[in-house]
Amino acid sequence: MPQTDGSQHANAPETFADGLPLPGMIVFDLDYTLWPFWVDTHVTPPLKVKDGGAKSVDKWGETFTFYRDVPLILASSKHLPNPPLLATASRTYTPDLALTLLKQLTIPTNPSLPSTTSFKRAMEFFDHHQIFPGDKKQHFEKLKKQSGLGFEEMLFFDDEVRNRNVESLGVVMCLVRDGVTRGEVDKGVREWRRRNGRDQKEG
């Protein structure tokens, strides 16, 4: 997926603006990748929207939101000339609760100008969701079927080493330690390019 010009966001990942190929799909785990908690153990329903969707609040008044860089990563990817598909792949035991959070939390469509931008539900930034307990290979098999993309077109961000088993399919996985950041997106994209011989401008 060659890119001919950069993202509209000055602080977007550098690889979104360097004119080199991007994966056809970028896939994110949820817990400790997009948000700093386990949704099936830390969150007690019902959930309510707080601060216009900046946060969600559970039964006990605990607040939940994304890691700092996540809104910018998601929104800036959708401003690209040929945006990659975005997907989630989570093994949580409470998929309905995870989906509720994605529906309640909102993201500015232009995070670099939050005071003048509109907001969209986080759910709307994603093209596919695979959220169910089980081996992550199953999630990627379903994503392949849904999207029609080959595994070699997929880049995956996850915080658990055991999920590297998806690389046996041809997926490139980038391990994150405490939430995905712009820098980790760049690291992952560059590794995807290296492994697939896609580190030159195309088309």
N, C-alpha and C positions, 0 to 999 in steps of 0.2 A: 504494500500500500504506500506508494511514494507520496511525499508531501511537497507541495510546491511553494508554500509560504508558511509563515509562523502563526502561532496562536495569537489571539488578541490580548493575551494576558502577559504583562511584563515579567511576572514571577511564576509563570507556568514552567513545568519541567523543560529543560534545555532541549531535550530530544524531540519535543513537540514542535520545535521551531528551526531545526537544523537542516531541513530539506531531505533527510535520509528516510528510508522506509520505516514504517511502524507495523507492529503486529496487526493482523486482521481483527483480533479480539484480545482485549485485556480483561482478565478475570481476577476478582478479588474474593478472598475469604472475608468473613465478617468479624468474628470475635478476635480482638487484639490485632486486627489488620485495618479494618475501617473504623472500628470503635473500641474503646478501652474497657471492655467487660465481656463476660460470657452471658449471652442473652438468656440461656436456659437455667442459669443459677443466680445471677445478680438482679434480674428484673422480675418484679412481681406485678402482674396485671391487676386491675386495668391500667392502661396508659392514657395520659392526657397530654395534649399539646401545651407547651409553655413558650413564652416569648415569641409568638408568631411562627413557631416551628423550629426555632433555633435549638430547642431542647424538648425532650419528653420527660414526663414525671410519672413515676409508678405509684402503686398503692401506698407505699410508705414515705412518699415525698422525695425519693432519690431521683436525681436528674441524670439524663443520659443523652449523649450527643456524639458526634464524630471526632476523630483526631483532627488536629488543627489544619493540616494540609489537604485533607480529603475533599472538602468542597471545591477548592481551586483545581485539584487534579481532575475531578469529574467534570466540572464545568468547562475548563479550558480544553479538554479533549473534544468536547462537542462543538468547539469553535474552529476546529481544523477543517481544511478544505475537503479532506476525505477522512472523516472521523472513524476511528476503530470502533467496533462493537464493544460494549461494556457488559460484563456479566458478573454474577455472584455465584460462588460455590462454597456452601457451608454445610457442615455435618451436624448442626445444632439439633437438639431434640425438641425445640419449640419453634418450628418454622413459621407458624402463624404469628407468633410474637415478633419474630425478626421482620416479617413482612409489614406488620403494623408499624414498627419503628421506621422502616423505609418509607412508609406512606405518610407518617406524621412529621418526620424531620424534613426541613426545607433547606434548599441551597440557593444562594444568589446566582443568577445566570451569568453575571459578570462579577466575580468575587473581588477583582481589583478595584471596582467602583461600587462597593456595597451600599452606599447611601443613595445611589441613583438607579440601581438595578431592580429588576423584577425577581421574584422567587418562584422556584418550582419544587415540587415534592422530590425527594431523593430518588424515589422509585422511578420517576420519569427519565432519569439519566441512564438507566440500565435497559438493555435490549433483551436480556435473558436472565432467569434466576433458576438455580438448582440448589434448593435448600432442603436437605433431608439427612438423617443419620446414615452413615455408610462410608465405604471406601471412596476417596475422592476420584478414583478412576471412573466410578459409575457416574459421577457428576459430569466428567468431561466427555464420556461417551454420549450422554444426553445432550450436552452443549454442541458436540459435533453434529449430531443428528438434527438438532434445532436450527443451527446456523448454516450448515452446509460447508463450513470451513474445515480444513485439515488441521490436525493437532499441531503441525509445524507452524501454523499461523497464530497460535495461542501463547500468551504470556500470562503467568499466574503469580500472584502475590499471596503469601500465606506465612503464618508465624510458626507452624509446626513442621519439624524436620521430617516426620513420618510421611507427610504428604508429598515428599519428593518422588514418591513412587509413580506419580503421574508422568514423570520424565521418561519412563519406559514406553509411554505412548508417543513421545515426540514433543510433548509440551515443555516449554522452558519455565522453570519455577524460580522465583526470587524469594529467598527467606527474609522476612522482616522480624525485628525483635520487639518493637514497641510501637506499632502503628506504621502504616505506609506514609512515606514522605516524598516530596518532590525529588530529592536526591536518590531515593531508592527506586523511584520510577525510572530515572535516568540510568541507573545501574542495571536495572532489569531489561530495559529496552536495548541497551548496548550489548548485553550478554545475548539477548535474542538475536540481534543482528550478527554477532560474531558466530554463533553456532549455526546459523542458517546461511552464512555467506551473503548477508544483505547489508553490508556496511559501506556500500557505494550508492550514489544517486542513481535512480532508475527512471526510465521513460523520458 
